[in-house]
Amino acid sequence: MSKHIVVLSGSPRKDGNTVRLADAFIEGAKAAGKEISLFRVAGLQIGGCRGCGERLYGYAIFSPLPNSG
């Protein structure tokens, strides 16, 4: 069974050390036959639950992020 690996990169520097480390890891994992998903989360507005009642009433008080698919 193939493993799917999710990589979250939170560095605001697009060419910084964190990105280089993540890229090196991804390259090695792909060479080992792993499936990779990379998410660059720096700059996204991600918040916690606001208690909007979606689970109870079927609607949320705000829309999902534009790039959340």
C-alpha positions in Angstrom: 0.0 0.0 0.0 1.4 3.4 -1.0 1.7 6.1 1.6 0.4 9.6 1.0 2.4 12.3 2.7 1.0 15.8 3.3 3.6 18.6 3.7 2.7 21.9 5.3 5.1 24.8 4.6 4.4 27.8 6.8 7.4 29.9 6.0 6.7 33.3 4.5 10.1 33.2 2.7 9.5 31.6 -0.7 13.2 30.7 -1.1 14.1 30.3 2.6 15.6 27.4 4.5 12.2 25.9 5.4 11.2 25.7 1.8 14.5 24.2 0.8 14.2 21.5 3.5 10.6 20.7 2.5 11.7 20.5 -1.2 14.6 18.1 -0.3 12.2 15.9 1.8 9.6 15.9 -1.0 12.3 14.9 -3.6 13.4 12.0 -1.4 9.9 10.8 -0.7 9.0 10.9 -4.4 12.2 8.9 -5.2 10.9 6.3 -2.7 7.6 6.1 -4.5 5.5 8.1 -2.1 2.6 10.3 -3.1 3.1 13.9 -1.9 0.7 16.9 -1.4 2.4 20.2 -0.6 0.4 23.1 0.9 2.0 26.5 1.3 0.0 28.0 4.1 1.9 31.2 4.8 -0.3 34.2 4.2 -3.6 32.2 4.3 -6.2 33.4 6.8 -6.9 30.2 8.7 -9.0 30.5 11.8 -10.6 28.2 14.3 -14.2 27.3 14.9 -16.4 30.4 15.5 -19.4 28.5 16.8 -21.5 29.4 13.8 -23.9 26.6 14.1 -23.1 24.8 10.8 -23.2 21.4 12.5 -26.5 22.2 14.2 -28.3 24.2 11.6 -26.6 23.3 8.3 -25.1 26.7 7.4 -22.0 28.7 8.2 -21.6 32.4 8.9 -18.7 32.9 6.4 -17.6 31.4 3.1 -14.6 29.0 2.6 -11.3 30.5 1.4 -11.2 31.1 -2.3 -8.4 28.6 -2.9 -9.7 25.9 -0.7 -11.2 23.9 -3.6 
